[in-house]
Amino acid sequence: MGWLPALCAECRRKADMSEHAVVAVAACASYESSTVTASVAELLTALGGLSASVKPGQTVLIKPNLFSPHPPEHAVTTHPELVRQVILSCVQAGAGRIWVGDSPVGLHEEAELWTRTRMRTAVAGTRAELKSWRTRQIPKPCGEDVLAVPEWFAEVDAVISLPKLKTHSLTTLTCGLKNVYGIVSGPAKSQFHVKYPSPLAMSEFLVRVFGTLRPTLTIADAVVAMEGNGPAHGRPRPVGVLLASRDAVALDAVACSALRIAPSTVAMITLAAAGKLGCMDEASIECVGNGVAVLQAARMRPSVARFLKYVPEPCYRLTSRMFRLRPKIKNELCARCGMCRDVCPRHAIEDDPRTGFPVIRSGKCIDCFCCAESCRESAIAMRLYLGKICVGQQRRQKTVSV
């Protein structure tokens, strides 16, 4: 029936409560304001109220997934109605300042990002403020790495993370754990793909980032999720729930149910649990709410990352040259904006002097997919190659009514 535990009283007594986690799952059939309002209220009530995460007078950063300038119907970004309802909840909890923002992949203009994702609508008429990442950056130590975050982040008292449930072509899943990576300045992110090219290496890095920028509360948008080769060019998939927890590891573990995969198959989840950043043990996670059965019934198509996990780490570079998911530019959709060229960490994309369209130089490409993730026109397809033979390609993204 899927991985969705519900603890009985005896199980709770026997469990180590220091590792006990509660994940609330609320049914949410649409993004209608009244529906989202009721679902968010149910989530917060199940977790003991927002006052446990937000104190009066605090500065709160609401961090949605604003991956790139896509409209909500593409299911790439967190829906603005969820953002709005969380803003209103923070106002009721007495938050002093409420900031909303994210640093997307690529060098997108923030004005366009806020307009196309409808974040301007989300904050309209409220006390919330859209925060810019186009400001002075300060260093944030993270293990052996140094992250770049906005100077104003030092004033944030609490982070409420609002991820979008999506599949991911490298890490299998992107939800609560990965969402905090958006706090890191966008232009700096592509270089980490060079340093950590394999799924395991990137997952280890992302877990360190999560531990450094850990949120106080995570509320995941899975009303319409993304399946297939996400996080930008998969297919919208109605799931019909919102999930919330103060333990993002537990939330991601429960969200795996929608993909019909075990949490132990997602490196980020197992590494985070091993590092004591949260709980993934089903005997120690209590799922509550009227959306549990809805989540159990979900059937999301996984990404190609389900095959990458079988490649031994020492052999990853060699194997990936023979069996690769590679980006391919579709000229008929390309706007020739140059975003893919500018964001590529290996400078593997050049403009063809004859046509003006960008061309990917395969010898330099490391399959980090920064180009595809940054393309707002969905003009970069993912194609699967065995050697030099193309054996499959992604289906074109569809949209859903929201």
Residue, then its C-alpha position, 0 to 999 in steps of 0.5 A: m500500500g505504499w510507504l505511509p506509516a501510522l503509529c499506534a500508541e504502543c508503537r509510539r511508546k516503544a519508539d525512540m521519541s528523540e527520533h519521532a517525527v510527525v508528517a501532516v498530509a492534507a487533501c487539497a484537490s485544487y488551488e482554489s483559495s478556500t481549498v488551500t486555506a482549509s488545507v493549510a489550516e489543517l496542516l498547521t493544526a496537526l503540527g501544533g500551530l505555527s507558533a511552534s515555528v514562528k515567534p512574535g516579532q521574528t523576521v521570517l523568510i518564506k522560501p518557495n521553489l522559484f526554479s525559473p520563470h515558469p507560470p504555475e500551470h507548468a508545475v515547475t514552481t510553488h503555486p502562489e496561492l500556497v505562498r499567499q496562505v502561508i504569508l497570512s498564517c505568518v501574519q496571524a502568528g505575529a511575525g515582524r517582517i515576512w520576506v518571500g524569495d528564492s534564487p533561481v537557476g540562471l541569470h533570470e531577471e527577478a522582475e520577470l521571475w516574480t511576474r511569471t511565477r505570480m509571486r507578485t500576486a501572492v504578496a499583493g495586499t499583504r505585509a510580505e516583501l519580495k526579497s532580491w538576491r541581486t545584492r551583496q553576498i556574504p560567505k556561509p561555511c558549509g563543510e569544505d565549501v563556502l556558500a554565497v547567500p544574500e547579506w540580508f539573510a543574516e537577519v532571518d530568524a526562521v525559514i519556512s520552506l515551500p518546496k514543489l514535489k518533483t522528480h529529478s533527473l540527477t537526485t531522483l526526488t526534489c522536495g524538502l531537502k533540496n529546496v533550501y539550496g535555493i537560498v544559495s546565490g544562483p550564479a554560484k550553483s552551476q560551479f558546484h555541479v562541476k565539483y560534484p558531478s555524480p548523483l551521490a556526490m551531489s546528494e552528499f553536498l546537498v545534505r551538507v547545504f540542508g544542514t547549514l540552512r535548515p528550515t524551521l518548517t517545511i510545507a510541500d506543494a503536491v496538489v499538482a506535482m511533476e513526474g518524469n524527467g523533472p525538475a523543469h521538463g517533466r510532466p505535471r501530475p495531479v496528486g492532490v495533497l499538501l504535506a507539512s513537517r518540522d522534519a524535512v527528512a521525514l517529509d521527503a521519506v513520506a513523499c516517496s510514496a507518490l513515486r512508489i519508491a522506498p526512501s532508502t533508494v534516495a541518497m539525499i534521504t539516507l545521508a540526511a538521516a545518517g547525519k541525524l538531520g531528521c528521521m526516515d525510519e517508518a516506525s518513528i514517523e507518524c502520518v496524520g491528516n485526511g490526505v494520507a489515503v490520497l497520497q497512497a493512491a498517487r502514481m507518479r512516473p519516476s525519472v531516469a535517476r532510478f537507473l543512475k543509482y545502479v552505477p558504482e561511484p568509481c565507475y560513474r564517469l566512465t559509465s556515463r560516457m556510454f549511457r548518458l542522458r544528454p541535453k539537446i537544443k530544439n531550435e524550433l522552440c529556442a528564443r536565442c536568449g543566451m541563458c543556457r550559454d551564460v549558465c553553463p559551468r564548462h562553457a560547453i555552449e556556443d552560438d552557431p555563427r551561421t544560424g545564431f542558435p546555441v550549440i552544445r559541444s559534447g566533448k565539454c558537456i558534463d550533463c549537469f543540466c544547468c542549461a535545461e533547468s534555466c531555459r524558460e522556453s523548454a527548448i532543451a530536451m533530455r535525450l538518452y544515448l547508448g554510446k552515440i545512439c539516441v535510444g529515447q527522449q523526453r515527452r514534451q511537457k504538458t500543462v494543467s489547469v490551475 
